[in-house]
Amino acid sequence: MAQGLHELIGRVMIDPEFLDELRHSPDTVLSQYELTDDERAAVRQAVERLESAPAPQAYEFRNALLRRVAT
């Protein structure tokens, strides 16, 4: 079953363990979702921003992805 960006965002918002998995193994996690190249790039960019934040939080990650989806 194909999954998209909205499902990935939803899971990140409610599952902190999933967010940790995405941060540590993005290729593995992203391979489970049917995403465009632009969507993959947006997720990777959001993960990079999350990693460089002083106190990474799922909220920041979610906002970055929601901004991407809204445009």
Beta strands, then each sheet from edge to edge (+ up, - down):
end
